[in-house]
Amino acid sequence: MEKPQELTCILCKKQIPAEEHTHHCEDGNYAKIKKLVLPSGMPDSFTIRGYIPMKVTCGFCNKNEISIIKHVTANGEFVPKPMCDDCQKLREIEARELEEENRKNEEKLADAQRKWDKEHPKVVDTENIPPQTMQCEYCGQMLTLTKQDFVAHQDVCKADNAQI
């Protein structure tokens, strides 16, 4: 396959050389052309990404005008959500305040949990443990007994095995 000698700019639709470079359109927009790294033997391919500098109103306060760069590719475009410096600083302050409030709430919750645990100690009922299946060390049987009955069974098996 032959190398393409020219490409078409996605912004101004003019023919441009098929090499890595920055193409400046006449209207102040520009496109960057980069060569893709492909396995050897493949024909040269390029990616073209257009950049359109714009002035827009802040998307949060709708007051301040700011500069953004719209990104355009053959697959579509990306316009960053415009945010002025004032709104950016305000968002950072709000985030820090929210983080501090969350930390304090977590500390209060942990303190309340410790207090509750101290006032309501856990009582473990060792008398009424439900039966469970265990294997006797001496006779090898699988028995479903309470802990006390199992210990009694093992004591009997141990004594029986000692007499043999």
PEGITA-V913813 format. One record per pair of residues at least 6 apart in sequence whose ideal C-beta (glycine too) atoms are under 6 Angstrom apart, sorted by the first residue. I is the first residue (numbers start at 1). J is the second residue. Records with the same first field share a line. If there is no record, write none. Layout:
# PEGITA-V913813
I = J + J
This chain:
# PEGITA-V913813
1 = 43
3 = 44
4 = 18
5 = 18
6 = 15 + 18
7 = 16 + 18 + 46
9 = 16 + 23 + 31
10 = 48 + 50 + 72
11 = 25 + 29 + 31 + 50
12 = 25
16 = 23
20 = 33 + 34 + 35
21 = 33
22 = 30 + 32
23 = 31
24 = 30
29 = 52
30 = 51
31 = 48 + 50
32 = 49
33 = 46 + 48
34 = 47
35 = 46
36 = 45 + 47
49 = 73
50 = 72
51 = 69
52 = 70
53 = 69
54 = 68 + 70
55 = 65 + 67
56 = 68 + 82
57 = 65
58 = 64 + 66 + 82 + 84 + 87
59 = 81 + 82
60 = 83 + 87
61 = 87
64 = 84
66 = 82 + 84
68 = 80 + 82
70 = 79
71 = 78
129 = 147
131 = 144 + 145 + 146
133 = 142 + 144
134 = 150
135 = 142
136 = 154 + 157
138 = 157 + 158 + 161
139 = 157
